[in-house]
């Protein structure tokens, strides 16, 4: 029943439903850290804003490590890491502390 209902949702709505379920579990039983890889990719700007606000509400209990390309999500970070390739075949790690 639930899977057939969720199959009718567009990709962003499915992702937001999964994110809401994950955050509900984390509110019930917090974890010290959580790794999220491109979880915000299928979301539109309005839903990315909702995701960021939910994430902010949980930062006091959980440290989040996010892999993202979304500027809105990056704006809440304390530290950013990036990989760049100044010359072909040579990757360089860049770190920026934000306050």
QUIQUIKA-V695106 format. One record per pair of residues at least 6 apart in sequence whose ideal C-beta (glycine too) atoms are under 7 Angstrom apart, sorted by the first residue. I is the first residue (numbers start at 1). J is the second residue. D is the distance in whole Angstrom. If there is no record, write none. Layout:
BEGIN
I&J&D, I&J&D
END
This chain:
BEGIN
6&14&6, 6&17&6, 9&17&7, 11&42&5, 12&42&5, 12&43&5, 12&44&6, 12&47&6, 15&42&4, 15&43&6, 16&43&6, 16&47&5, 19&39&6, 19&51&6, 23&54&5, 23&58&7, 26&34&7, 26&58&6, 26&62&6, 30&61&4, 30&62&6, 31&62&6, 32&62&7, 32&63&7, 33&62&6, 33&63&4, 33&65&7, 34&62&6, 34&64&5, 35&65&5, 36&64&6, 36&66&5, 37&67&4, 38&67&6, 38&68&6, 40&48&5, 40&51&6, 40&68&6, 40&70&5, 40&73&5, 43&51&6, 48&70&6, 48&72&5, 48&73&6, 49&72&6, 52&72&6, 52&73&6, 52&76&6, 55&64&6, 55&76&7, 56&76&6, 66&73&6, 68&74&6, 74&80&6, 77&98&6, 78&98&6, 79&95&7, 79&96&7, 79&97&5, 79&98&6, 80&96&5, 80&98&7, 81&93&7, 81&95&5, 82&94&5, 83&91&5, 83&93&6, 84&92&5, 84&94&6, 85&91&5, 86&92&6
END
